[in-house]
Amino acid sequence: MFLFEVFLGWLYGHFFEYAAHRWVFHNPKLKSAFKHHYSQHHSRSRKGCMVDVASFKRVSWSDWEFKSLAILVVMHSPLLLVFPWFYMMLCYSAMSYFIIHKKAHQDHVWARKYVPWHYDHHMGRDSNKNWAVRLPIFDWFLGTRQVYKGTMREIIRYNNYEKWGKYAVRPHSSKRDEY
């Protein structure tokens, strides 16, 4: 029973991460979540080649992401009585998500190497793909994984950022020669 609960908690944690990202944070009908996530987080990440300056702030209750995860952990707390290992794995999933997501938006080189699916989500052409942060299990299963890292377009843009500190930003007149 122990291994079954751990596995289900692990799988549920990944699905919850995928589902929340896809159907809550990218849903314009849910104005508060959409505004915070898409118009702020995505905008800063794209401008900074994955780096979001907000990820460098100290963790506090005013941190929207931290507060949301804490509320979700508390909401799931009744499971502790019935399925303790499932709940523990859920807590682990929330912590690992928070740490990995924060690290990915502090260090673009690390993100590109260790969580390329999340890098692809922010830097690729279609931010309505690659919803996972920790592992792209449900992106593969539901057909939403789209590789961007390693494509010619990505390599040129990434190398431009490494050299000039700008993510493929060039004057309008040279846009035709960009790729």
Summary of the structure (lengths in Angstrom):
residues: 179
radius of gyration: 17.8
end to end distance: 54.9
largest distance: 64.1
contacts: 504
relative contact order: 0.13
helix: 68%
strand: 0%
